[in-house]
């Protein structure tokens, strides 16, 4: 029997899981050594723990980064620099019994959503994972669209510069000034909330509670984030005519606060449409999205 295994390569943890029936049934994890050879060794050991000895398996791997055209390895991964230019797929394929495929981490989360989450309701959508940065994955007609090197759906680096004047807002991690993730990632929303409320300890859930209670300072952070997300989604709509944006990562919990300004902005930007044409929904998958989606990369 062919088993399905997913790997989630994160900046701090390596997670490996064997998946069956849409669930992670056996799992193993360890810290991420920031050295390529050591990381391969640790992954090989974790895979051995989750697969019955001698049995064949497919290995789908979610990685935060952009790949070369043949998808053999990462050419740019800001949080895992030791992976840049390394032969990730060939080295993992040396694990006995493994057939390997790599996928961008946000694309993998979108694939999980398509197979096991909101994909049961929506045929085509953009999934945005909102955390330290903003990742994106594109599902078109039920299938994952990754592009040539896995860069498709990089929603966080679409430009939102015209959403408002960026007075107190430093450039994006990618070096550009107006990416929408500088307004709408969880980290940047938290930073702005701290600066504006004068509370250096406040976290996003508390800021969200204040906004729901009508605190206009807290509300301003989410309204800006919503407008920036809408500015970016309007570009996606113009390119692909999508109607559905699914928010995952930590941002699932603030969908209610960003949805209004987000859809307002999309309608303002896209002629001939009304509010009823767009859906902003939240992911229903919890922390296993990375493993579930990675395990679904191979047929
Ligand atoms: Zn950027």
Boltz pocket constraint, residues with backbone or C-beta under 6 A from the ligand:
constraints:
  - pocket:
      binder: B
      contacts: [[A, 156], [A, 157], [A, 172], [A, 173], [A, 174], [A, 175], [A, 176], [A, 179], [A, 181]]
      max_distance: 6.0
